[in-house]
Amino acid sequence: MGLLRTRGWHAYIVLCLVVWVFIVSMPGNWLLAIAHWPMALVMIGGSLVAGSTPMGGGTIAFPALVLGFHRTPVMARDFGLAIQSTGMTSALLFIVKRGIPVEKRLLVWSCIGAVIGLTFGTFVLATRVPADWVKLLFATLWLTFGSWLVTGTAKATSEPRGSTDGHNVVLIGLIVGALGGAVAALIGVGVEMLVYATLVLRFGWGPKAAVPTAVCTTALVSPVGLLLRYFTAGINPGVFPDWMACVPIVIFGAPFGAYISTRMPRSMLLKLIGVLVLVQFSVTVNQVRPSLALWGGVVALAALGGFGLWLLAPSAARRPAAVVSSV
């Protein structure tokens, strides 16, 4: 078992590279992959953010594709699921190889809940929510979560790894997973953010210690979302060339991000996330130009997200804050 744990990541890397070389060696594919080099450049940062923060690679890919490259939210969502299925699986195996602790019970039950949420989101929400609403949904949720991450996590009082004893992990995991899965069916990310918030707020995990569990959640949930897309509406054809261009980047970038998350100070990365959150929200608003009704929805969604984060830690909210020296 120990040998499998230490060699699993290396075997996965070799397998990915062999499959990738086989695919790009087919007629026309090599030139197609090269032509999509801008997305590979984006995912250098995306994979590092995905591996070192509770925000999946889709949090970088989605705004880059939709706002920068003017792709549809459907294509961006499908690409996020596809590239996370590749890169975050590599990060998961790297975490296992390094023996980095994760909260296994919450991981398992949140993933089960995510399957329920993804199924509901794929069959019900994805076919009914307009594209502009999806853009604003992503921008607002990332703004809400990113604001809490930047301003709240750095000041939260928590142990490196808190205890889940005395908590109904099954119910919490199912609820968190189902909500996150429904959101991920629309924008490709969501479960990992809620799992991270649950660990920090509800279970008292330190900000850095909670990241690996969030990373593993993305790795396990993304392939499920991708398969649901494949067997229902189908994966957007625009995903394939961007995916080809990014595979060699993300299979190394996400594990490296997971590694540096245990080593580097969080303050620098938190500031970067804060800038990205503000930029993507501003650009989204400028592109969508929401009506008064949509602005009402944005405010309501932000308030609902903030209230949900507060509910995760009703007792912690009443305790005086202290600075965490490890951040």
Secondary structure, DSSP 8 states (H G I E B T S, - for coil): -HHHHHHHHHHHHHHHHHHHHHHHTSTTHHHHHHHTHHHHHHHHHHHHHHHHSSS-THHHHHHIIIIIS---HHHHHHHHHHHHHHHHHHHHHHHHHHT----HHHHHHHHHHHHHHHHHIIIIITTTS-HHHHHHHHHHHHHHHHHHHHHTGGG---BSS---TTS-HHHHHHHHHHHHHHHHHHHS--HHHHHHHIIIIIS-B-HHHHHHHHHHHHHHHHHHHHHHHHHTT---TTHHHHHHHHHHHHHHHHHHHHHHTTTS-HHHHHHHHHHHHHHHHHHHHHHH---HHHHHHHHHHHHHHHHHHHHH-TTGGGS-----TT-
